[in-house]
Amino acid sequence: MAKVFRPSTRESSILSKIESNKEHKRRLALNSLRECVEPLANAISMKLIENGLVETTNKNGLEEQIRLCLEQLTRASDFDIDYQIAPVRNLVPDGNVVSLYVTAFIIEKLLAHKDVVDIFGADEEIYGTVNQQVKKHIPV
């Protein structure tokens, strides 16, 4: 028969602290996002265009789509957030929830938008560009 793993009190305490810390960082990032949606959307869209990751016919349309994505994130439930970032969760070991959400949006939904011609680069490059801007606006 297989051995049943029962963590000791110390192991349970450590695991609980790790989970609590992750959840705290997630809540802090989402609360901080509410204060900087507009400048963050502008920064992300500009950097995506500058780095040649997104080709668009209308920069303002791209910025508007990213702003709507960020506003949707501020109102989303935990289940909706987890569902959206599921395909890109394994890009980085301990990813920022805002960066993962926006990256998933760019990869999956933004490609079908009328103002976007094409999206270039690997998922990791897109995440890196988005995360760079998120770190500037949301210090977590």
C-alpha positions as CSV (number, residue, x, y, z in Angstrom):
1,M,0.0,0.0,0.0
2,A,1.1,3.5,-0.7
3,K,2.2,5.6,2.2
4,V,0.0,8.5,3.1
5,F,1.8,11.8,3.5
6,R,0.9,13.7,6.6
7,P,2.9,16.9,7.0
8,S,4.1,17.7,10.5
9,T,3.0,20.9,12.3
10,R,6.1,22.6,11.3
11,E,5.8,21.7,7.6
12,S,2.1,22.7,7.6
13,S,3.1,26.1,9.2
14,I,5.7,26.7,6.5
15,L,3.4,25.8,3.7
16,S,0.7,28.0,5.1
17,K,3.0,31.0,5.3
18,I,4.1,30.5,1.7
19,E,0.5,30.4,0.5
20,S,-0.4,33.4,2.7
21,N,2.5,35.4,1.3
22,K,1.5,34.6,-2.3
23,E,-2.1,35.5,-1.6
24,H,-1.0,38.7,0.0
25,K,1.2,39.7,-2.9
26,R,-1.7,39.0,-5.3
27,R,-4.2,41.1,-3.3
28,L,-1.7,43.9,-3.0
29,A,-1.0,43.9,-6.8
30,L,-4.7,44.0,-7.6
31,N,-5.5,46.8,-5.2
32,S,-2.5,48.9,-6.4
33,L,-3.7,48.3,-10.0
34,R,-6.9,50.3,-9.4
35,E,-4.8,53.5,-9.0
36,C,-2.8,53.3,-12.1
37,V,-4.8,51.7,-14.9
38,E,-4.5,54.6,-17.4
39,P,-0.7,55.1,-17.2
40,L,0.0,51.4,-17.1
41,A,-2.1,50.7,-20.2
42,N,-0.3,53.5,-22.0
43,A,3.2,52.2,-20.9
44,I,2.4,48.6,-21.9
45,S,1.0,49.5,-25.3
46,M,3.9,51.8,-26.1
47,K,6.5,49.3,-25.0
48,L,4.9,46.5,-27.1
49,I,5.0,48.7,-30.1
50,E,8.6,49.9,-29.5
51,N,9.9,46.4,-29.0
52,G,8.2,45.3,-32.2
53,L,6.0,42.7,-30.5
54,V,2.7,44.1,-31.7
55,E,2.0,45.6,-35.1
56,T,-1.0,47.8,-35.1
57,T,-2.8,50.3,-37.3
58,N,-4.1,52.3,-34.3
59,K,-2.0,52.8,-31.2
60,N,-4.9,54.3,-29.4
61,G,-7.1,51.3,-30.1
62,L,-4.4,49.0,-28.7
63,E,-4.1,51.2,-25.6
64,E,-7.9,51.2,-25.1
65,Q,-8.0,47.4,-25.4
66,I,-5.2,47.0,-22.7
67,R,-7.0,49.5,-20.5
68,L,-10.2,47.6,-20.8
69,C,-8.3,44.4,-19.9
70,L,-6.8,46.0,-16.8
71,E,-10.2,47.4,-15.7
72,Q,-11.7,43.9,-16.2
73,L,-8.9,42.5,-14.0
74,T,-9.8,44.9,-11.2
75,R,-13.4,43.6,-11.2
76,A,-12.7,39.9,-11.9
77,S,-13.2,37.1,-9.3
78,D,-10.4,34.8,-8.3
79,F,-11.8,32.0,-10.5
80,D,-11.9,34.3,-13.5
81,I,-8.4,35.4,-13.0
82,D,-7.1,31.8,-12.5
83,Y,-9.0,30.7,-15.6
84,Q,-7.6,33.5,-17.8
85,I,-4.0,32.9,-16.7
86,A,-4.1,29.1,-16.8
87,P,-2.5,28.8,-20.3
88,V,0.5,31.0,-19.3
89,R,0.9,30.2,-15.7
90,N,4.1,28.1,-16.3
91,L,5.9,30.9,-18.2
92,V,7.7,31.9,-15.0
93,P,8.1,30.2,-11.7
94,D,6.5,33.0,-9.5
95,G,4.8,35.3,-12.0
96,N,3.0,38.6,-11.2
97,V,-0.7,38.1,-11.5
98,V,-1.2,41.3,-13.4
99,S,1.5,40.6,-15.9
100,L,0.2,37.0,-16.5
101,Y,-3.3,38.3,-17.0
102,V,-2.3,40.9,-19.5
103,T,0.0,38.5,-21.3
104,A,-2.8,35.9,-21.6
105,F,-5.1,38.7,-22.9
106,I,-2.5,39.7,-25.6
107,I,-1.8,36.2,-26.7
108,E,-5.4,34.9,-26.8
109,K,-7.7,37.8,-27.4
110,L,-5.9,40.8,-28.7
111,L,-4.8,39.0,-31.9
112,A,-8.5,39.0,-33.1
113,H,-8.9,42.8,-32.6
114,K,-9.4,44.8,-35.8
115,D,-6.6,47.3,-35.0
116,V,-3.9,44.6,-34.5
117,V,-2.1,43.4,-37.6
118,D,0.0,40.8,-36.0
119,I,1.7,39.8,-32.7
120,F,5.4,38.8,-32.8
121,G,7.7,37.2,-30.3
122,A,7.6,34.3,-27.9
123,D,5.2,34.3,-25.0
124,E,8.2,34.8,-22.7
125,E,9.2,38.0,-24.5
126,I,5.7,39.4,-24.3
127,Y,5.5,38.5,-20.6
128,G,8.9,40.2,-20.0
129,T,7.9,43.4,-21.7
130,V,4.6,43.5,-19.8
131,N,6.1,42.6,-16.5
132,Q,8.8,45.3,-16.9
133,Q,6.1,48.0,-17.2
134,V,4.0,46.5,-14.4
135,K,6.9,46.6,-12.0
136,K,7.4,50.3,-12.7
137,H,3.8,51.1,-11.8
138,I,3.0,48.5,-9.2
139,P,5.9,47.9,-6.9
140,V,5.1,44.6,-5.2
